[in-house]
Amino acid sequence: MENRAPDAGVAGGSRRLPAHADLNLLRTFLAVHRSGSFTAAAPLLGLSQPTVTAQIRTLEQQTGRALFTRLPRGVEPTPLAHELAAEIAGPLDALAALEGRGGALAGHASPVHLAGPSELLCVRVLPALAPLVADGVQLRVAQGLTEPLLGEMRAGRHDLVIATRRPRGRTLPSVPLADEEYAMVAAPAWARRVAGHPEADDPCAALRDVPLVTYAEDLPIVRRYWRTVFGKQLTARAAVTVPNLYAVLAAVASGAGYSVLPRSLCEEHLGSGRLVLLWEPEEPPLNTLFLTQRPGAETNPDVVRVRDCLRTAARGW
């Protein structure tokens, strides 16, 4: 018996599909649309890359329209492809769940693959999800920078990613999760020195001889703080660079210099007096975090539980 796509999307007058579209072709199309490349879609489907290419070519011949624009790295869906994906994603995801592919009816819970910045995961995310873990939810957590994590999500490695910027394009749906506040901090001895500087009202002058600690040579957080709060270009260079924000926190709290950190990361140190705010602007710089979900991941009900739990918890962050 031939595998055919449900007629619901076609019966309403849609001309995006041939009269009797092969389900395998549609599954391949959706995997390419979601992952962003033929190469990334192949292992998700258990197919070779040439087979994926051939199936997409066949579907394009059947529709009479190009579905993807080939790029040096990956592909870009055409407007028709976006329309087709929106039309078939729901039925195909529901069918995958019924077949046991999505984990919802597979007889055992599927782990939820979650990723984001390491510091946020440790300080906010994992404590918020602890009750779900106690209730049987399985987590597989990865940390990293937003761009690589989103690339891995397109390849099917993550169900949910907490991103420090909104993903470009329409292939990865996301919602604002929380605003993260940044604070310029130093150990008390450095803070007293800055406050007692003859030009204490001029941050460029007052901080000129205070070592700057950062996690990257290009000083992304500090530059943004300087531009937003002081309206000036940062001219200082890092005295110390370390691998991550936890290391920045440890170095600054030990008296190595000053830095700009997410307030959530240094809140406990500020409360105990180990760190002091160097400036308290009326409107501190904010960075919006986005919760990004892999299309089709909702067929695992635990993904929905984790997503909803994070959105609820983020209201108090």
C-alpha positions as CSV (number, residue, x, y, z in Angstrom):
1,M,0.0,0.0,0.0
2,E,1.5,3.3,-1.0
3,N,2.5,5.8,1.7
4,R,0.5,9.0,1.0
5,A,0.3,12.3,2.8
6,P,-3.0,13.1,4.4
7,D,-5.3,15.0,2.0
8,A,-6.3,17.6,4.6
9,G,-3.7,20.1,3.6
10,V,-4.5,19.6,-0.1
11,A,-8.2,19.5,0.0
12,G,-8.5,23.1,1.2
13,G,-7.2,24.3,-2.2
14,S,-3.4,24.2,-1.5
15,R,-1.2,23.8,-4.6
16,R,2.0,23.4,-2.7
17,L,1.8,19.6,-2.8
18,P,1.4,17.1,-5.6
19,A,-1.9,15.2,-5.5
20,H,-0.4,12.1,-3.8
21,A,2.8,13.2,-2.1
22,D,5.1,10.5,-0.8
23,L,5.4,10.7,3.0
24,N,9.1,9.8,2.9
25,L,9.8,12.8,0.6
26,L,7.9,15.0,3.0
27,R,9.7,13.7,6.0
28,T,13.0,14.4,4.2
29,F,11.9,17.9,3.2
30,L,10.9,18.7,6.8
31,A,14.2,17.4,8.2
32,V,16.2,19.6,5.7
33,H,14.0,22.6,6.4
34,R,14.5,22.2,10.2
35,S,18.2,21.4,10.2
36,G,19.3,23.9,7.5
37,S,21.3,21.5,5.3
38,F,21.2,18.2,3.4
39,T,24.2,17.0,5.4
40,A,22.7,17.7,8.8
41,A,19.4,16.1,7.8
42,A,20.9,12.8,6.6
43,P,21.8,11.3,10.0
44,L,18.5,12.4,11.5
45,L,16.7,10.4,8.8
46,G,19.1,7.5,8.7
47,L,19.9,8.2,5.1
48,S,23.0,9.1,3.1
49,Q,23.5,12.7,2.0
50,P,23.1,11.8,-1.7
51,T,19.8,10.1,-1.0
52,V,18.5,13.2,0.8
53,T,19.6,15.4,-2.1
54,A,17.9,13.0,-4.6
55,Q,14.6,13.0,-2.6
56,I,14.5,16.8,-2.4
57,R,15.2,17.0,-6.1
58,T,12.3,14.6,-6.7
59,L,9.9,16.7,-4.5
60,E,11.0,19.9,-6.3
61,Q,10.2,18.2,-9.6
62,Q,6.8,17.1,-8.4
63,T,5.9,20.6,-7.0
64,G,7.5,22.3,-10.1
65,R,9.1,24.9,-7.8
66,A,12.5,25.2,-6.0
67,L,12.2,24.6,-2.3
68,F,15.7,25.5,-1.2
69,T,18.4,27.9,-2.3
70,R,21.8,26.2,-2.2
71,L,24.4,28.2,-0.2
72,P,28.1,27.6,0.4
73,R,27.2,26.1,3.8
74,G,23.7,24.6,4.0
75,V,20.5,25.8,2.3
76,E,18.0,28.6,2.6
77,P,14.3,27.7,2.4
78,T,12.3,29.5,-0.2
79,P,9.0,31.2,0.7
80,L,7.2,28.2,-0.7
81,A,9.2,25.9,1.5
82,H,8.2,27.9,4.6
83,E,4.6,27.6,3.6
84,L,4.9,23.9,2.9
85,A,6.7,23.3,6.3
86,A,4.0,25.1,8.2
87,E,1.3,23.0,6.4
88,I,2.8,19.6,7.0
89,A,4.8,19.9,10.3
90,G,1.8,19.3,12.6
91,P,0.5,16.2,10.8
92,L,4.0,14.7,10.4
93,D,4.9,15.3,14.0
94,A,1.7,13.8,15.2
95,L,2.3,10.7,12.9
96,A,5.8,10.4,14.3
97,A,4.5,10.4,17.8
98,L,2.0,7.6,17.0
99,E,4.8,5.6,15.4
100,G,6.9,6.0,18.6
101,R,9.5,8.1,16.9
102,G,8.9,11.1,19.1
103,G,9.2,9.3,22.4
104,A,5.7,10.1,23.6
105,L,4.4,6.6,23.1
106,A,7.7,4.7,23.1
107,G,7.1,3.0,26.5
108,H,9.8,4.9,28.3
109,A,10.6,8.6,28.8
110,S,12.9,10.3,26.3
111,P,15.6,12.5,27.8
112,V,15.3,16.2,27.2
113,H,18.4,17.7,25.6
114,L,18.9,21.2,26.9
115,A,21.7,23.6,26.3
116,G,22.7,27.2,27.1
117,P,25.4,29.4,28.8
118,S,27.2,27.4,31.5
119,E,26.8,30.1,34.2
120,L,23.1,30.5,33.6
121,L,22.5,26.8,33.6
122,C,24.2,26.4,37.0
123,V,22.8,29.5,38.7
124,R,19.2,29.6,37.4
125,V,18.2,26.7,35.1
126,L,19.2,23.6,36.9
127,P,17.8,24.7,40.3
128,A,14.5,25.6,38.6
129,L,14.3,22.1,37.0
130,A,15.3,20.1,40.1
131,P,11.6,19.4,41.0
132,L,11.0,17.9,37.5
133,V,14.1,15.7,37.8
134,A,12.7,14.5,41.1
135,D,9.5,13.7,39.3
136,G,11.2,11.5,36.7
137,V,12.2,13.9,33.9
138,Q,15.6,13.0,32.4
139,L,17.9,15.8,31.3
140,R,21.0,15.8,29.1
141,V,22.5,19.2,29.5
142,A,25.2,20.9,27.4
143,Q,26.9,24.3,27.7
144,G,28.4,26.6,25.1
145,L,28.0,29.8,23.1
146,T,24.8,30.6,21.3
147,E,25.9,30.2,17.7
148,P,27.4,26.7,18.0
149,L,24.5,25.5,20.1
150,L,21.9,26.7,17.6
151,G,23.9,25.0,14.8
152,E,23.8,21.8,16.9
153,M,20.0,22.3,17.4
154,R,19.5,22.5,13.6
155,A,21.4,19.2,13.4
156,G,19.0,17.7,15.9
157,R,21.3,17.5,18.9
158,H,19.2,19.7,21.3
159,D,15.5,20.0,22.1
160,L,15.8,23.4,23.9
161,V,18.5,26.1,23.8
162,I,18.6,29.2,26.0
163,A,20.1,31.7,23.6
164,T,21.7,35.1,24.3
165,R,20.2,36.5,21.1
166,R,17.1,35.7,19.0
167,P,17.9,33.1,16.3
168,R,17.9,34.5,12.7
169,G,15.4,33.2,10.2
170,R,12.2,31.3,10.9
171,T,13.4,27.7,11.2
172,L,14.0,27.8,14.9
173,P,11.0,29.3,16.9
174,S,11.9,31.2,20.0
175,V,10.3,33.3,22.7
176,P,11.8,35.9,25.1
177,L,12.6,34.2,28.4
178,A,14.1,36.8,30.7
179,D,16.1,40.0,30.8
180,E,19.6,39.6,32.3
181,E,21.0,42.7,34.1
182,Y,24.8,43.5,34.0
183,A,26.8,45.0,36.8
184,M,30.2,46.5,37.0
185,V,31.9,45.1,40.1
186,A,35.2,44.9,41.9
187,A,36.6,43.8,45.3
188,P,36.1,46.4,48.1
189,A,39.8,47.5,48.0
190,W,39.6,48.5,44.4
191,A,36.1,50.0,44.9
192,R,37.5,52.3,47.6
193,R,40.4,53.3,45.4
194,V,38.0,54.2,42.5
195,A,35.7,56.1,44.8
196,G,38.6,58.1,46.2
197,H,40.1,58.9,42.8
198,P,40.3,62.7,42.1
199,E,38.3,62.1,38.9
200,A,35.8,59.6,40.4
201,D,33.0,61.0,38.3
202,D,34.9,60.1,35.1
203,P,34.9,56.3,34.7
204,C,37.6,56.4,32.0
205,A,40.0,58.3,34.4
206,A,39.0,56.6,37.6
207,L,39.4,53.1,36.1
208,R,42.5,53.9,34.1
209,D,44.9,52.1,36.5
210,V,42.5,49.3,37.6
211,P,43.2,46.0,35.9
212,L,40.3,44.7,33.7
213,V,39.4,41.0,33.9
214,T,37.4,39.4,31.0
215,Y,36.7,36.1,29.3
216,A,37.4,37.3,25.8
217,E,40.0,39.6,24.2
218,D,37.3,41.6,22.3
219,L,35.6,42.5,25.7
220,P,32.0,42.1,24.4
221,I,30.2,42.6,27.7
222,V,32.4,45.4,29.0
223,R,32.2,47.3,25.7
224,R,28.4,47.1,25.6
225,Y,28.2,48.3,29.2
226,W,30.6,51.3,28.4
227,R,28.6,52.3,25.4
228,T,25.2,51.9,27.1
229,V,26.0,53.5,30.5
230,F,28.7,56.0,29.7
231,G,28.0,56.7,26.0
232,K,31.7,56.3,25.3
233,Q,34.0,53.9,23.4
234,L,36.0,51.6,25.7
235,T,39.7,52.1,25.1
236,A,41.0,49.8,27.9
237,R,42.6,46.5,27.2
238,A,42.2,43.4,29.3
239,A,44.8,42.8,32.0
240,V,43.6,39.2,32.5
241,T,41.6,36.9,30.2
242,V,40.1,33.7,31.6
243,P,38.0,30.9,30.0
244,N,34.6,31.7,31.3
245,L,32.5,34.1,33.5
246,Y,32.9,31.9,36.6
247,A,36.7,32.4,36.3
248,V,36.1,36.2,35.9
249,L,34.0,36.1,39.1
250,A,36.7,34.3,41.0
251,A,39.5,36.5,39.8
252,V,37.6,39.8,40.5
253,A,36.5,38.6,44.0
254,S,40.1,37.7,44.8
255,G,41.2,41.3,44.0
256,A,42.6,40.9,40.5
257,G,40.7,44.0,39.2
258,Y,37.2,44.9,37.9
259,S,34.8,43.5,35.3
260,V,31.2,43.5,34.1
261,L,29.2,40.4,35.0
262,P,25.6,39.2,34.9
263,R,24.0,40.3,38.1
264,S,22.6,36.8,38.7
265,L,26.1,35.4,38.8
266,C,27.5,37.8,41.3
267,E,24.4,38.5,43.4
268,E,25.7,36.3,46.3
269,H,29.1,38.0,46.3
270,L,27.4,41.4,46.3
271,G,25.2,40.4,49.2
272,S,28.2,39.2,51.3
273,G,30.3,42.2,50.5
274,R,33.0,40.3,48.6
275,L,32.1,42.4,45.6
276,V,31.0,46.0,45.4
277,L,29.1,47.8,42.6
278,L,31.4,50.4,41.0
279,W,28.5,52.2,39.3
280,E,24.7,52.1,39.8
281,P,23.1,53.4,36.6
282,E,19.5,54.3,36.6
283,E,19.0,51.9,33.7
284,P,21.6,49.1,33.8
285,P,22.3,47.3,30.5
286,L,20.0,44.4,29.9
287,N,20.4,41.4,27.6
288,T,17.3,39.4,26.6
289,L,17.6,35.6,26.8
290,F,15.5,33.6,24.3
291,L,14.2,30.1,24.8
292,T,14.5,28.3,21.5
293,Q,12.8,24.9,20.7
294,R,13.7,22.5,18.0
295,P,10.7,22.0,15.7
296,G,9.0,18.7,16.4
297,A,10.5,18.4,19.9
298,E,7.1,18.8,21.5
299,T,6.3,15.2,20.5
300,N,8.2,14.4,23.7
301,P,5.9,15.6,26.5
302,D,8.8,16.1,28.9
303,V,10.2,18.8,26.5
304,V,6.9,20.7,27.0
305,R,7.2,20.2,30.8
306,V,10.8,21.6,30.9
307,R,9.9,24.5,28.5
308,D,6.9,25.5,30.6
309,C,8.8,25.1,33.9
310,L,11.6,27.4,32.6
311,R,9.1,30.0,31.4
312,T,7.4,30.1,34.8
313,A,10.6,30.2,36.7
314,A,12.0,33.0,34.5
315,R,9.4,35.4,35.8
316,G,11.2,35.5,39.1
317,W,14.7,35.8,37.7
